[in-house]
Amino acid sequence: MPTFADPRAFLEKLFYAAIAAADPDKALAAHLPEKPKGRTVVIGAGKGAAQMARAFERLWDAPLSGVVVTRYGYAVPCERIEVLEAAHPVPDESGLLASERLMAAVGDLTEDDLVVALVCGGGSALLPAPAGDLTLADEITVNRALLASGAPISAMNAVRKQVSRIKGGRLAALAYPARVVSLVVSDIPGDNPALVASGPTIADAATRADALEIIERYDLDLPKAVMRHLQDGGDEPPLPSDPRFARNAVKLVASAAIALDAAAEVARKAGVETIVLSDAIEGEASVVGRQHAAIVAKISHRGLSSQGPILLLSGGETTVTIKGKGKGKGKGKGGRNSEFLLSFACAISGQNGIAALAADTDGIDGSEDNAGAFADGATVSRLAGLEKNAAEFLRRNDSWSAFAALNDLFVSGPTGTNVNDFRAILLH
């Protein structure tokens, strides 16, 4: 029976095994398109777009040019593809300029040319391009409202596509008559590639009516100009049936399922019974944290962990609804993984033999520099020893501050990929 002198080191090893499975060099190699008669133009967006561009350069033994955009601090040097940086999760002027550069890169192409789109999570914020009479400020307001709403990523992107000149397949439409091959690293529960980065090169069937229903459902307070744009019903994104997309192809090159399976294989080889709960979990992060704690409680109650260590893995993308505007509410720091973990820690408080890691596979959880955090059954009591209240941190959406006080943040730095949440809970 394996023993764990350092459970956190084991959990960290599993995280990096998941990351390695989504490494761009490995992920892209099996999905390269046929070389065209004409030019090859590479475009891309997302927090792992620069690493994908560098990998594609290494693998593509023919002429190419292109431009991709990634988050500030996430660029890596490329020889033939220009790498731009912009703000995430809230768009900025640099993102607007990057959108213009990508749209210009696919202009004046012919049917003999090939556009390779490298798409991964984070592209929605990195590619602002307000539609119609809307402004960058309007698109920023929409983005902020969506981030605070608690809406799942599918709903957020359905709205984003309707206020953009580049999302929802519009970038691919601009590239016509060139063939577009989209190589996608999915950070979306269910792995619908049209939802990753709001699908700049992939159309889906979401309509203005769908966007308006989402706005009503989540009670979003959006600028009047945005609502007028949505209600006038004109210039909707192209549908998947659009003939301009007939020759295009979409290839899913990495996903949460692939990453979790890799982590599970490492654990099983170490003699740890491993259960992958799901790679597509959605919902409020604090609620999902309590649900995971309930699963742990059931396993403990049945005495299963006494027969040997058990590992629970899960992925997907939870959400955080920023709480009301009252004093001290919604003013904290943190992301969905640290919020999940603090809620989980509160629910398992006082229990021995439990260690957990929750982290975002792109290396950034929320707006700070940590990928996530570690927790165990002593997290709440250790905070109390510092005269800090775990439940109060959770109420203020301030999970980062709680784990920072304990020196329990997990900092990986940019990973070069993004297959969403990674949650590992070890019962030992």
C-alpha positions in Angstrom: 0.0 0.0 0.0 1.6 3.3 -1.0 2.2 6.0 1.7 2.4 9.7 1.3 5.0 11.6 3.3 4.2 14.6 1.1 0.7 14.4 -0.4 1.0 17.9 -1.9 4.0 16.9 -3.9 2.1 13.9 -5.3 -0.9 16.1 -6.3 1.5 18.6 -7.9 3.0 15.7 -9.9 -0.5 14.8 -11.2 -1.1 18.4 -12.3 2.0 18.5 -14.4 1.2 15.1 -15.9 -2.1 16.6 -17.0 -0.3 19.6 -18.5 2.2 17.4 -20.3 -0.7 15.6 -22.0 -1.9 18.9 -23.5 1.6 20.1 -24.5 1.3 21.9 -27.8 4.2 20.0 -29.5 2.5 16.7 -28.7 -1.0 17.8 -29.3 -0.4 19.4 -32.7 1.8 16.8 -34.2 -1.0 14.4 -35.0 -3.3 17.0 -36.4 -1.3 18.9 -39.1 -3.3 19.7 -42.2 -2.2 19.0 -45.8 0.1 21.7 -47.2 -1.7 24.0 -49.6 -0.7 25.0 -53.2 -0.6 28.6 -52.0 0.3 30.4 -48.8 0.0 29.2 -45.2 -1.2 31.9 -42.8 -1.3 31.2 -39.1 -3.7 33.1 -36.8 -4.5 32.4 -33.2 -5.8 33.6 -29.9 -5.7 32.4 -26.3 -3.5 32.1 -23.2 -1.6 29.2 -24.9 -1.6 30.7 -28.4 2.1 31.7 -28.4 3.2 28.2 -27.3 0.9 26.7 -29.9 2.5 29.0 -32.6 6.0 28.0 -31.6 5.1 24.3 -31.7 3.4 24.8 -35.1 6.6 26.5 -36.5 8.7 23.6 -35.4 6.4 21.1 -37.0 5.6 22.9 -40.3 8.4 22.3 -42.8 7.1 24.8 -45.4 6.8 28.6 -45.7 4.3 30.3 -43.4 3.5 33.7 -41.9 1.0 34.8 -39.3 0.1 36.6 -36.1 -1.3 35.4 -32.8 -2.4 37.1 -29.6 -1.9 36.0 -26.0 -2.2 37.4 -22.5 0.4 39.8 -21.2 3.4 37.9 -19.9 2.5 34.7 -21.8 4.4 35.4 -25.0 7.3 33.1 -26.2 9.6 33.9 -29.1 8.6 32.7 -32.5 10.6 32.9 -35.7 8.0 33.3 -38.4 4.8 34.1 -36.5 4.3 37.4 -34.7 3.2 37.2 -31.1 1.1 40.1 -29.7 -0.1 40.5 -26.1 -3.3 42.0 -24.7 -5.3 42.0 -21.5 -7.2 39.1 -20.0 -9.8 38.7 -18.5 -11.0 42.2 -19.3 -10.3 43.4 -22.9 -8.1 46.5 -23.6 -7.0 48.6 -26.5 -4.1 46.2 -27.3 -6.7 43.5 -27.8 -8.6 45.7 -30.2 -5.5 46.3 -32.3 -4.7 42.6 -32.2 -8.1 41.8 -33.6 -7.6 44.2 -36.4 -4.2 42.6 -37.2 -5.7 39.1 -37.3 -8.6 40.2 -39.5 -6.1 41.9 -41.9 -3.9 38.8 -42.0 -6.7 36.8 -43.6 -7.6 39.4 -46.2 -6.9 39.0 -49.9 -6.5 35.2 -49.8 -7.3 32.8 -52.5 -8.9 29.3 -52.6 -5.3 27.9 -52.9 -4.3 29.4 -49.6 -4.6 27.8 -46.1 -5.4 29.5 -42.8 -4.4 27.6 -39.7 -6.2 28.9 -36.6 -4.7 28.1 -33.3 -7.5 28.5 -30.8 -7.5 28.0 -27.0 -9.1 29.4 -23.9 -8.8 33.1 -23.2 -9.3 34.2 -26.8 -12.7 35.8 -26.0 -11.2 38.5 -23.9 -8.1 38.8 -26.1 -10.1 39.5 -29.3 -12.4 42.5 -28.7 -13.9 43.8 -31.9 -17.1 45.7 -31.2 -19.8 45.3 -33.8 -21.8 48.0 -35.5 -21.8 51.3 -33.5 -20.6 49.7 -30.3 -17.3 50.8 -28.7 -14.6 49.0 -26.8 -16.0 50.4 -23.6 -19.3 48.7 -24.5 -17.6 45.4 -25.0 -15.6 45.7 -21.8 -18.9 46.4 -19.9 -20.5 43.3 -21.4 -17.4 41.2 -20.5 -17.4 42.5 -16.9 -21.1 41.8 -16.5 -20.7 38.3 -17.8 -17.7 37.5 -15.6 -19.7 38.6 -12.5 -22.9 36.9 -13.5 -22.2 33.2 -12.6 -23.3 32.2 -16.1 -21.6 29.1 -17.6 -19.0 29.8 -20.4 -21.4 28.6 -23.1 -23.9 31.3 -22.1 -21.2 33.9 -21.8 -19.9 33.2 -25.3 -23.3 33.1 -26.8 -23.7 36.8 -25.8 -20.1 37.8 -26.7 -20.5 36.5 -30.3 -23.5 38.8 -30.9 -21.6 42.0 -30.1 -18.4 41.2 -32.1 -17.0 41.5 -35.6 -14.6 38.7 -35.2 -16.2 36.0 -33.0 -18.8 33.4 -33.9 -17.1 32.3 -37.2 -16.7 35.8 -38.5 -12.9 35.6 -38.8 -13.2 32.5 -40.9 -15.8 34.2 -43.1 -13.3 37.0 -43.7 -10.7 34.4 -44.8 -13.0 33.0 -47.6 -12.2 31.6 -50.2 -9.2 30.2 -48.4 -9.6 27.0 -46.5 -9.5 27.3 -42.7 -8.3 24.5 -40.4 -8.9 25.3 -36.7 -6.7 23.4 -34.2 -8.5 23.7 -30.9 -7.4 23.2 -27.3 -10.7 22.9 -25.5 -11.3 24.6 -22.1 -15.1 24.1 -22.5 -17.1 21.5 -20.6 -18.4 19.1 -23.3 -15.6 20.2 -25.7 -17.8 22.0 -28.2 -15.0 23.7 -30.3 -17.4 26.5 -31.4 -17.5 27.7 -27.8 -13.7 27.9 -27.3 -12.6 31.6 -27.4 -16.1 32.3 -28.7 -15.3 30.5 -31.9 -13.6 33.2 -34.1 -13.2 30.6 -36.9 -16.1 28.2 -36.0 -19.7 29.0 -36.4 -22.5 27.7 -34.2 -26.3 28.0 -34.1 -26.7 30.5 -31.2 -28.8 33.5 -32.2 -29.6 37.0 -31.0 -32.8 35.5 -29.4 -30.6 33.2 -27.4 -28.4 36.0 -26.3 -31.3 38.1 -25.2 -32.8 35.2 -23.2 -29.4 34.7 -21.4 -29.3 38.4 -20.6 -32.8 38.2 -19.0 -32.0 34.9 -17.2 -28.9 36.3 -15.5 -30.3 39.8 -15.0 -27.4 41.4 -16.8 -27.3 45.2 -16.7 -25.8 46.1 -20.2 -25.4 49.5 -21.9 -28.4 50.8 -23.9 -26.3 50.7 -27.1 -25.7 47.0 -26.6 -29.3 46.2 -26.1 -30.3 48.2 -29.1 -27.7 46.3 -31.2 -29.1 43.0 -30.0 -32.7 43.9 -30.5 -32.4 45.2 -34.0 -31.8 41.7 -35.2 -29.4 42.6 -38.0 -26.0 41.3 -39.0 -26.0 38.0 -37.0 -22.9 35.8 -37.0 -22.9 33.2 -39.8 -24.5 29.8 -39.2 -22.6 26.4 -39.5 -24.5 25.9 -42.8 -22.9 28.9 -44.4 -21.4 27.8 -47.7 -18.2 29.7 -47.0 -17.3 27.1 -44.4 -17.8 24.1 -46.6 -14.1 23.3 -47.1 -13.1 24.2 -43.5 -12.1 21.7 -40.9 -12.0 21.6 -37.1 -9.7 19.4 -35.0 -9.8 19.1 -31.3 -6.1 18.6 -30.3 -6.3 18.6 -26.5 -9.0 18.6 -23.8 -9.7 18.1 -20.1 -10.6 14.5 -20.7 -7.2 13.8 -22.2 -5.4 15.6 -19.4 -7.3 13.9 -16.6 -6.7 10.5 -18.1 -3.0 11.2 -18.1 -3.1 12.2 -14.4 -5.1 9.1 -13.6 -2.6 6.9 -15.3 0.2 8.3 -13.2 -1.8 7.8 -10.0 -2.7 4.2 -10.9 0.9 3.3 -11.7 1.7 4.6 -8.1 -0.8 2.1 -6.7 -3.6 4.6 -6.0 -7.2 3.7 -6.9 -8.4 6.6 -9.0 -11.9 7.8 -9.9 -12.4 10.4 -12.6 -15.7 12.0 -11.5 -16.2 14.0 -14.7 -14.3 16.2 -17.1 -17.2 18.6 -17.7 -18.4 19.8 -14.3 -20.1 23.2 -14.3 -21.9 25.2 -11.6 -21.2 27.6 -8.8 -17.6 26.9 -7.5 -18.6 27.0 -3.8 -21.5 24.6 -4.5 -19.3 22.2 -6.4 -16.8 22.3 -3.5 -19.5 21.2 -1.1 -20.6 18.5 -3.5 -17.0 17.1 -3.8 -16.9 17.2 0.0 -20.1 15.1 0.2 -18.5 12.5 -2.1 -15.5 12.3 0.2 -17.8 12.0 3.2 -19.6 9.0 1.6 -16.3 7.3 0.7 -15.0 7.8 4.3 -18.3 6.7 5.8 -18.1 3.4 3.9 -14.5 2.9 5.1 -13.3 2.5 1.5 -10.2 4.7 2.0 -9.0 2.4 4.8 -8.4 -0.2 2.2 -5.8 2.0 0.5 -5.5 5.5 -0.9 -8.2 6.8 -3.2 -7.8 9.7 -5.7 -10.7 11.7 -7.0 -10.1 13.8 -10.2 -12.5 16.2 -11.9 -12.4 18.9 -14.5 -14.7 21.3 -16.3 -15.3 24.9 -15.6 -17.1 26.2 -12.5 -18.2 29.8 -12.1 -18.2 32.4 -9.4 -21.2 34.7 -8.9 -19.8 37.9 -7.3 -22.0 38.6 -4.4 -24.1 41.8 -3.8 -22.9 45.3 -3.5 -23.1 45.5 0.3 -20.2 46.6 2.4 -17.3 44.1 2.1 -19.1 41.9 -0.4 -17.5 40.8 -3.6 -14.3 42.8 -2.9 -11.9 39.9 -2.5 -9.3 38.3 -4.7 -9.4 34.8 -6.2 -10.6 32.6 -8.9 -13.0 29.8 -9.3 -10.5 27.1 -8.3 -9.5 28.7 -5.0 -13.1 29.5 -4.3 -14.0 25.8 -4.9 -11.1 24.8 -2.7 -12.0 27.1 0.2 -15.6 25.8 0.1 -14.3 22.3 0.1 -12.0 23.0 3.0 -14.9 24.4 5.1 -16.9 21.3 4.4 -14.1 18.8 5.4 -12.8 20.8 8.3 -11.3 18.6 11.1 -11.1 15.5 8.9 -7.7 13.8 8.7 -6.1 12.1 5.7 -7.5 14.4 3.0 -5.3 16.6 0.7 -6.6 18.5 -2.3 -5.3 20.7 -5.1 -7.5 22.8 -7.4 -5.9 24.8 -10.2 -6.4 26.2 -13.6 -4.4 24.4 -16.2 -3.3 27.7 -17.9 -1.4 28.7 -14.7 -3.7 31.5 -13.7 -6.7 31.3 -11.4 -8.6 34.5 -11.6 -6.6 37.7 -11.8 -3.7 36.9 -9.5 -0.5 35.0 -10.3 -1.4 31.6 -8.8 -2.7 28.6 -10.7 -4.7 27.6 -7.6 -4.2 26.3 -4.1 -3.8 23.4 -1.7 -6.1 22.5 1.1 -6.7 19.8 3.7 -8.7 19.1 6.8 -6.7 21.6 8.9 -7.1 24.6 6.5 -9.9 26.1 8.5 -8.3 25.6 11.9 -5.0 27.0 10.7 -6.8 30.1 9.5 -8.6 30.4 12.9 -5.1 30.2 14.5 -4.3 33.3 12.6 -7.5 34.9 13.9 -9.0 34.7 10.4 -12.4 33.2 9.5 -12.6 30.9 6.5 -16.4 31.4 6.0 -16.0 35.2 5.9 -13.3 34.9 3.3 -15.7 32.8 1.2 -18.5 35.3 1.7 -16.4 38.1 0.3 -15.1 36.0 -2.7 -11.7 36.4 -1.1 -10.3 32.9 -1.3 -6.9 34.1 -2.6 -6.3 36.1 0.6 -7.2 33.0 2.7 -4.7 30.7 1.0 -2.1 33.5 0.8 -2.3 33.9 4.6 -1.5 30.2 4.9 1.2 30.2 2.2 -0.9 27.5 0.5 -1.2 29.1 -3.0 0.0 26.9 -5.9 2.1 28.9 -8.4 3.0 27.1 -11.6 3.6 30.1 -13.9 2.2 30.1 -17.5 1.8 26.5 -18.7 1.4 27.1 -22.4 -1.9 25.3 -22.6 -5.5 25.6 -21.2 -7.8 22.6 -20.7 -9.6 24.2 -17.8 -10.0 23.2 -14.2 -7.9 20.5 -12.6 -9.1 19.2 -9.2 -7.4 16.3 -7.4 -8.5 15.1 -4.0 -6.4 12.4 -2.2 -7.8 10.3 0.6 -4.8 8.6 2.3 
